[in-house]
């Protein structure tokens, strides 16, 4: 099972977690930071990150433009917790 979602991040998103799905995050536009399990990673268009199920993560944009992220959540069962 899988699910693809397009996120537009303007304000910080913190404390996100999917207990039943692994996340594959592809940055389509903008610049920002992805915090995965307490570690900050600077991202921009073309960046890719994998978030294992149960791992805490969040986003912060940089600059004026929103951070646009394509998230593919995969797992059995898969849900956007």
ZAMARGU-4260 file (C-alpha; in steps of 0.2 Angstrom, whole numbers, plus 5000, padded with zeros to 4 digits):
<rodrens>
0) 5000/5000/5000 | 5006/5018/4997 | 5001/5035/4996 | 5008/5051/4988 | 5005/5068/4995
5) 5010/5086/4990 | 5014/5097/5004 | 5016/5116/5004 | 5026/5121/5019 | 5025/5140/5024
10) 5025/5138/5043 | 5036/5126/5053 | 5030/5108/5054 | 5036/5099/5070 | 5034/5083/5078
15) 5027/5073/5062 | 5028/5054/5063 | 5020/5040/5054 | 5020/5024/5064 | 5014/5013/5050
20) 5023/5020/5035 | 5040/5024/5028 | 5042/5041/5020 | 5051/5046/5005 | 5052/5065/5003
25) 5057/5074/4987 | 5059/5093/4988 | 5051/5100/4972 | 5053/5119/4976 | 5059/5131/4989
30) 5073/5130/5002 | 5072/5124/5020 | 5077/5112/5033 | 5071/5095/5036 | 5074/5089/5054
35) 5075/5070/5055 | 5076/5062/5072 | 5084/5078/5079 | 5096/5081/5065 | 5094/5096/5053
40) 5097/5094/5035 | 5097/5109/5023 | 5087/5105/5007 | 5082/5113/4991 | 5074/5108/4975
45) 5080/5091/4970 | 5084/5085/4988 | 5078/5068/4993 | 5076/5061/5011 | 5070/5044/5018
50) 5061/5044/5035 | 5059/5027/5042 | 5042/5023/5050 | 5041/5029/5068 | 5055/5042/5066
55) 5050/5060/5071 | 5053/5074/5058 | 5048/5091/5053 | 5051/5105/5041 | 5056/5124/5041
60) 5056/5134/5026 | 5069/5147/5021 | 5066/5163/5012 | 5050/5170/5005 | 5044/5155/4995
65) 5036/5140/5002 | 5045/5123/5003 | 5036/5111/4991 | 5038/5093/4996 | 5032/5077/4987
70) 5029/5064/5001 | 5027/5046/4996 | 5021/5035/5011 | 5023/5017/5010 | 5019/5003/5022
75) 5006/4990/5026 | 4994/4997/5031 | 4998/5014/5025 | 4990/5029/5032 | 4995/5048/5034
80) 4994/5046/5053
</rodrens>
